[in-house]
Amino acid sequence: MSSDFYIASILPYSGIIIKICRAYTNSQEDFEDYYQEVCLQIWRSKDNFRADSEWSTWIYRISLNVCLTLLKKNKTKGQEFVSDSLPTELTDSNPSFSDEVHDKLYAAIRQLSEVDRAVIMLYLEEKSYQDIAEIIGTNSNNIGVRISRIKERLKKLLDG
């Protein structure tokens, strides 16, 4: 992967990739593996981008697909996550990642189903229901109801 492509096409969207990878991992090692694999897949599939949607939507879709694939692969290996730590370069450079409230929210989000994690992450990014439906490959009519149910579940998880 060229550094020019990374700097121009991936780095500006690294926040998206970080948030999605964080929602699907519990350890620094897994986070780094997921992040690296997402970047690699974006580079490999760049020629398949048809501009039917925005580049950020493409990034979301690839990030989610890679994370879900790796999650399923790790589940079949019987691998368990034991840590809730984040990479030190993220916590040092971005104080929001070290915030206890964010840590609790991500821990609660990780307890959701794989699809619900994707939906709530996109919702938190203020994506429209149509964009969320397009990214996860579902009907936009059901997104509002699904988000309401997810919020209720998160509230219960966070309240104990």
N, C-alpha and C positions, 0 to 999 in steps of 0.2 A: 504494500500500500504506500503510495507516495505521500510525503508529508504535506504537499500542496493540497491534495484531495482531503486529507484529514483536517487540515487547518480551515479550508474553505467550506467543506460539506458536512463534516461530522462535529468538529469542535463547537460551532455555534449552537448545536442541538444537543450538546453533551448533558445539559440539565434534564432533558427528556429521558435520555438513555440511563442516566444515573438514577432517576426516580423509579423508573420501571425495574431496573436491575435490583435496586434496593428493596422493592416490594416483593421480589421473588427469591431473595437470598437472606441468610442470617449470619453469614461469616464474611470476613474480609477476603479470604481466599476465593470463596464462591463468587462474591461480588466482582472481584477483579477478573475472574474467568468469564463470567457472564458479559461484563462490559467489553472485554477483548473480543469475545465471540460475536457480539452485536456489531462492533465496529468492522470486523472482518466480513460479516455477512452483508453489511451495507456496501462495503467496497466491492464485494463479489457481485452484488446484484445491481450496481449502479447503472449498468447498461440496459437493464430491464425497466427502469423508471420511464413511464410513458407520459408523465406530466398530466395525467387525468385528475390528479389531486395535488395538493401542495407537497413540497419536499418534507415538511415536518410530519405530515400524515404518513408518508412513506417510512420515515424514521420510526414513528410510533408502531406502525404495523410490523416492521422487521424486528424491532426491539421486543415486542410482545411475542411474536412467533418464536424467536430465538429463546427467550426466557421460558416460555411454555415447553418448548422442545427439551431444553436442558433440564427443566424441573422434572419432566416425565422420565427422562433418561436417568436422572439421579434417583428417582423413586424406585425404578426397576432394579437399581443396584443396591437398594436397601440402605442408602446413605441417609443419615440423620444430621440435622443442623444442631449445633450445640452452642453457638455463640451469637450474640446480638450486637457485635461490635461493627464499626464502620472503618473503612480505610482511613489511616491517619492523615493522608493528604486531603481528604474531604473534610474531616473535622477541623483540621488546622486552617484550611483556606476558606471554609464556609461555616460560620458559627451556627447557622440554622440547623446543620446536621448534628450538632452536639446538644441541641436543645432537648430537654427531657420530654417535653410535650410531643415533639416530632417523633422521638423514639417510641413513645407509647402508641402514637397513632400508627406508625409503621408496623409495630408489633401486632396491633389489632388488625390492620389490613392484611398482614400475612396469615391471619386465621380465616380469612374469607376464601371462597372457592377461587380457582384460577381466573375464571372469567369475571367474577365480581371484583377481583383485585384490579383487573384491567379497566373495568368500567369506572370504578371510583378514582383510579389514578387519572384517567382522562377527564373526569368530571372536575377533579381538583385543579387540573390544568385549564379549566374553563372552556373546554371544548363543547361545541354545540351537540345536541342529541343526534343530529344528522351525522356529524363528524365521528362521534363515538360509535354509532351504528356502522358506519363505513369502515372504521378501523378494525372493529372486532368482528365484522361480517354478520350483522344481524339487522333486524327491522327497527327503525327509529321510533316506531309507535310504542314499543315496550321499554324503551330506555328510561323514561321518566318514572315509571312504576318501579323498575328495577333499582334505580338510584334511591328512591324513597325507602325501599326495603333494606338496601345496603346501609343507608344512614342509620336506620333503626338498629340494625345488627351491630354496627360500630358503636353506637351509643351504649348498647347493653354491654358490649365487650369492654369499653372504656370505663363504664361505671362499676364494673366488677361483676 
